[in-house]
Amino acid sequence: MAFTVAAMAPRQSRALAILILIVVVLLGLALLVAPFVLLHRHYDLAIESMQDRLERYRRVAAQAPELKNALDTLRAKDGRRFFLKNTAPNLAGAELQDMIKAAVENNQGRITVIQNTAPKDDGRFRQIGVNLQLFATTPNLQKILYALETQQPYLVIDNLTVRPLNAFRGFKPTAGNEPEVSVLLDAVGFAYAEGEKK
């Protein structure tokens, strides 16, 4: 059942020719217009993306005064007061030793050994440590520890060992006389790493 054009009536063949012409013209137009439509769509998406980004930037820029006020508030709180003033490890260690000596001597303690430990870098901060041996009575030791842990810059007391000096059995201190204890401890303060000078 083959369909032949010769068997068609002239009117049908003209209608078929016009239909084929219309299809060819539409296909030609589609081939010519399609790149422009696709390019237009591409630029529409790019414009929409840029407008969205611009809107986000405007929202962020609108928050700038609030963020500036918050930053000024943080700067006014002076967070550096909680850190050792010196950033060089040897100077920060000397500063830490001076603070500890003052706290111990102001509370009737006696330092026998004090030495710096190796500094440890901890991100933006540096841990400065001191090993310490001292003698004090129990009430004075309490005052010393309180003074060390509540002063600024903050210090952390670690590895605290307390031993009685008179450790034999049956020892009884005289009335009104507190016995001294031997105390070993590590004290750690924090300083900014040397690059952090803000």
C-alpha positions as CSV (number, residue, x, y, z in Angstrom):
1,M,0.0,0.0,0.0
2,A,2.3,2.6,-1.2
3,F,1.2,6.2,-1.2
4,T,2.1,8.0,-4.4
5,V,1.9,11.7,-5.1
6,A,0.9,11.1,-8.7
7,A,-2.3,9.4,-7.6
8,M,-3.4,12.5,-5.6
9,A,-5.7,15.1,-6.9
10,P,-4.1,18.4,-7.9
11,R,-5.9,20.1,-5.0
12,Q,-4.5,17.6,-2.5
13,S,-1.0,17.8,-3.9
14,R,-1.1,21.6,-3.6
15,A,-2.2,21.4,0.0
16,L,0.5,18.8,0.7
17,A,3.1,21.1,-0.9
18,I,1.9,24.1,1.1
19,L,2.0,22.0,4.3
20,I,5.6,20.8,3.5
21,L,6.6,24.4,2.8
22,I,5.1,25.6,6.1
23,V,6.9,22.8,8.0
24,V,10.2,23.6,6.3
25,V,9.8,27.3,6.9
26,L,9.0,26.6,10.6
27,L,12.0,24.3,10.9
28,G,14.2,26.9,9.3
29,L,12.9,29.6,11.7
30,A,13.3,27.3,14.6
31,L,16.9,26.7,13.6
32,L,17.5,30.4,13.3
33,V,15.6,31.5,16.4
34,A,16.6,28.6,18.8
35,P,20.2,29.9,19.5
36,F,18.8,33.4,20.3
37,V,16.2,31.9,22.6
38,L,18.8,29.7,24.4
39,L,21.2,32.7,24.7
40,H,18.4,34.8,26.0
41,R,17.5,32.2,28.6
42,H,21.2,31.9,29.6
43,Y,21.4,35.6,30.2
44,D,18.1,35.7,32.0
45,L,19.4,33.0,34.4
46,A,22.7,35.0,34.8
47,I,20.8,38.2,35.5
48,E,18.6,36.5,38.0
49,S,21.6,34.9,39.8
50,M,23.4,38.3,39.9
51,Q,20.3,40.0,41.3
52,D,20.0,37.4,44.0
53,R,23.6,37.8,44.9
54,L,23.2,41.6,44.9
55,E,20.2,41.3,47.2
56,R,22.2,39.1,49.6
57,Y,25.1,41.6,49.6
58,R,22.6,44.4,50.4
59,R,21.2,42.4,53.4
60,V,24.8,41.8,54.6
61,A,25.6,45.5,54.1
62,A,22.5,46.5,56.1
63,Q,23.9,44.5,59.0
64,A,27.2,46.4,59.0
65,P,26.2,49.0,61.6
66,E,25.0,46.4,64.0
67,L,28.1,44.3,63.5
68,K,30.3,47.3,63.9
69,N,28.6,48.2,67.2
70,A,29.0,44.6,68.4
71,L,32.7,44.6,67.5
72,D,33.2,47.9,69.3
73,T,31.5,46.5,72.4
74,L,33.9,43.5,72.3
75,R,36.9,45.7,71.9
76,A,35.7,47.8,74.8
77,K,35.6,44.6,77.0
78,D,39.4,44.3,76.4
79,G,39.8,40.5,76.1
80,R,43.6,40.9,76.2
81,R,43.5,41.5,79.9
82,F,43.0,37.8,80.4
83,F,46.3,37.0,78.6
84,L,49.9,37.6,79.6
85,K,51.2,40.9,78.2
86,N,54.4,39.5,76.6
87,T,54.2,37.3,73.6
88,A,57.8,36.1,73.6
89,P,58.0,32.8,75.6
90,N,60.9,33.8,77.8
91,L,59.4,37.2,78.7
92,A,56.0,35.7,79.2
93,G,57.6,33.1,81.5
94,A,59.3,35.8,83.5
95,E,56.0,37.7,83.8
96,L,54.3,34.5,85.0
97,Q,57.0,33.9,87.6
98,D,56.7,37.4,88.9
99,M,52.9,37.0,89.3
100,I,53.3,33.7,91.1
101,K,56.1,35.0,93.4
102,A,54.0,38.0,94.4
103,A,50.9,35.8,95.2
104,V,53.0,33.3,97.2
105,E,55.0,35.9,99.1
106,N,52.0,38.1,99.9
107,N,50.3,35.1,101.5
108,Q,53.2,34.0,103.7
109,G,54.4,31.1,101.5
110,R,58.1,30.3,100.7
111,I,59.1,29.3,97.2
112,T,62.0,26.8,97.0
113,V,62.0,25.9,93.3
114,I,60.5,27.7,90.3
115,Q,61.2,27.0,86.7
116,N,59.6,27.6,83.3
117,T,58.4,24.7,81.2
118,A,58.5,24.5,77.4
119,P,55.8,26.7,75.9
120,K,53.1,24.9,73.9
121,D,51.4,26.5,70.9
122,D,47.7,26.1,70.9
123,G,46.3,27.7,67.7
124,R,46.4,31.4,68.1
125,F,47.5,31.1,71.7
126,R,50.6,29.9,73.5
127,Q,50.6,28.1,76.9
128,I,53.3,29.4,79.2
129,G,53.9,27.1,82.1
130,V,55.9,27.2,85.4
131,N,56.8,24.3,87.7
132,L,56.8,25.4,91.3
133,Q,57.6,24.0,94.7
134,L,56.7,25.9,97.8
135,F,56.1,25.6,101.6
136,A,53.0,27.0,103.3
137,T,50.5,26.3,106.0
138,T,47.1,24.9,104.9
139,P,45.2,28.2,105.3
140,N,48.0,30.1,103.6
141,L,48.0,27.6,100.7
142,Q,44.3,28.2,100.3
143,K,44.9,31.9,100.1
144,I,47.8,31.4,97.6
145,L,45.7,29.2,95.3
146,Y,42.8,31.7,95.5
147,A,45.1,34.5,94.6
148,L,46.6,32.6,91.7
149,E,43.3,31.5,90.2
150,T,41.4,34.8,90.6
151,Q,43.9,37.3,89.3
152,Q,44.1,38.7,85.8
153,P,45.6,37.5,83.5
154,Y,44.0,34.1,84.3
155,L,46.2,31.3,85.5
156,V,45.3,27.6,85.6
157,I,46.7,25.4,88.4
158,D,47.5,21.9,87.3
159,N,49.1,18.8,88.9
160,L,48.8,19.9,92.5
161,T,50.6,17.7,95.0
162,V,50.4,18.5,98.7
163,R,52.6,16.5,101.2
164,P,53.0,17.1,104.9
165,L,56.5,17.9,106.0
166,N,56.2,15.9,109.2
167,A,54.8,12.7,107.8
168,F,55.7,10.3,110.6
169,R,53.0,8.6,112.7
170,G,51.9,10.2,115.9
171,F,53.0,13.7,114.9
172,K,50.8,16.3,116.6
173,P,51.5,19.9,116.0
174,T,51.7,22.3,118.9
175,A,48.6,24.1,119.9
176,G,48.0,27.2,117.8
177,N,50.7,26.3,115.3
178,E,49.7,25.2,111.8
179,P,52.2,22.7,110.3
180,E,53.6,23.5,106.9
181,V,53.0,21.4,103.8
182,S,55.2,20.9,100.8
183,V,53.4,21.8,97.6
184,L,54.3,20.9,94.0
185,L,52.2,22.4,91.2
186,D,52.2,23.5,87.6
187,A,50.8,26.9,86.8
188,V,49.8,27.8,83.2
189,G,49.1,31.2,81.7
190,F,48.1,32.0,78.2
191,A,49.7,34.5,75.8
192,Y,49.0,35.4,72.2
193,A,51.3,33.7,69.7
194,E,54.0,36.2,68.6
195,G,52.2,37.0,65.3
196,E,49.0,38.1,67.1
197,K,49.7,41.7,68.0
198,K,46.2,43.2,67.5
